[in-house]
Amino acid sequence: MKIALVQPQPLSSDPAQILPIIETWVSGLASLGADLVVLPELILPGYNRPEEHRAQAQPIGGEWCGVIGDMARKHGCAICYGWAERLGDDVFNAASVFDKSGARVGHYRKIQLFGEMERASFAFGTEPPPVFDLEGTRTGLLICYDIEFPEHARALARSKADLILVPTANPIGYDHVPDLLVRARASENAVTVVYANYTGPDREVVFGGSSAIVGPDGGVLAQAGKEQAIMVADLPQKTSYPPEAISVQISDLRSFS
C-alpha cells in the first residue's frame, strides 16, 4: 500500500474552503499512485476553533461524510481524516476512513481528550478503537493523545492490526511524542504507525510538525520537519520492511495548490 501523509498549516474554519483544498491534495496524491491519504485531527472544522466544534459538528452520514466519500471514489484513493461528529446532544472528536470505493470502513471517537479546550468541546469516546480491512491491510485508528497510552495500540495489535493511523494536532514542546512514543508504540507492537500532524500557528496554539511514518521495528521510514510537507511511503504488505522496499517523497504543499 502506498500511503501519503499531509502535514499542512492550519486551515480556516469554513468547510466550503477546506473541502476543495483536501480534494486538491487527494487528487494530486492519487495521481502519484497513493492508495491512502492521511490528514490531521479535526481538519473539519479546524482544531483550535472551539466555537465552531458544536456549531458545525455533523452526524455520521452528513454532508462532510458524503463529500469525503465521493472524493475517495472519484479519485480512487482512501482518505483518513479528523472531524467534529454530532450524536444527539454530544459532540465527539472523531476520525473516519473511507476506502477507494467511497465506503466508510473505519470510524473512531477519541477516548483520551487532551487539555481544557478538548474536554470543554467534546464528550469522551467510549467504544474501543476499531480494526478494519483497508486495501488488504488490517488497519487500526487512534487520534493524537491516544497513541501516548500503550494500552490502546496494544489492543489494536491484539486485534491483528498491522497499520495504525493517527490523525494528530500536536503542539510545539511535545516533540517526544513523534520522536519517542510513536516509535515505541510501533516497535513494541510490531506495527506501522502513521502520525499526521499540523505545523505552524492556529491562534495561540503553535503546532510542532514532525509528522512521521514509523515501521514495525521502530525505525522512521519518513519524517517531516517543521514546514508544510507531504510524505509518500510505498509499504509492502508484510510486517518487516527492508530499506530497499521503501520509497519516500517529501514535497512542498504549494506544489499541490
Order of alpha helices (4+ residues) and beta strands (2+ residues): beta-alpha-beta-alpha-alpha-beta-beta-beta-alpha-beta-beta-alpha-beta-alpha-beta-beta-beta-beta-beta-beta-beta
